[in-house]
Amino acid sequence: MSESDNTRNIELIRSIDSPTIANAIEAFKVRKQTEGYASSELRCQFPELPPMVGYAVTCVANTTSPEPTGPSRLLELFDAVAAAKKPVVVVIQHEGPSRIRSCFAGDVLCTSLLKLGVAGLATDGGVRDISGIRRRAPGFQVFAGGLVVSHGLPQYLKVNVPVSIFGLEVRPGDLLHGDESGLVSVPLEIVDALAEQAKAVLKKESDYIDFLNGVSWSLEDLKYRITH
């Protein structure tokens, strides 16, 4: 795929909400319908923003061990982001004694990542400085398990390895799509055709709502519509 085709495809699917993208993926039957998305534990911190789309750069980090457990590789993360296909979504998996007390990003890190071409960040741990991120990194999306006031002892331990956050398996280079409803991975082999399939999903839904708003329909009509 050429760079121009990649940009066009990204822009097309960015204009479509994540639930519709998830529905459209099902039509290609490239994975089980119970795979490829995060649970409700992953919370969108800026639901007012348009969909976030980007290629994953992953890392494993620890902020809740009281002593260092290895050399921190934050600068390696920056290098990986700089070298990756754009746009990027940084995905951070928690490691350490307490996920619910972890904190992996605030306004300083998110602003730094934005300047490097990152569209957003997703983590099964915590984040902080939400108002600061909104002010200093406008348009930068964040998905996290919750908010934690202190960054603890930050240690970025592994970069560009397979990770898992709240049931969503992510490999480096995976394409991610997320909005106020959650985060879903997009199989790369269907990206070219995904936007058109998503438009078909939207058309079917619109026709169904028009049907429901019609003046005359029966229970049998409803049963037929919902199953076809």
CORNOR-V473885 format. One record per helix or strand. SS is the DSSP state (A for helix, B for strand). FROM is the first residue (numbers start at 1). TO is the last residue. Records with the same first field share a line. If there is no record, write none. Layout:
# CORNOR-V473885
SS=FROM-TO ; FROM-TO
This chain:
# CORNOR-V473885
A=3-14 ; 18-26 ; 74-83 ; 99-101 ; 107-115 ; 130-136 ; 188-212 ; 219-227
B=37-37 ; 43-44 ; 52-62 ; 88-94 ; 118-123 ; 126-127 ; 141-144 ; 146-147 ; 155-159 ; 163-165 ; 168-170 ; 175-179 ; 182-186
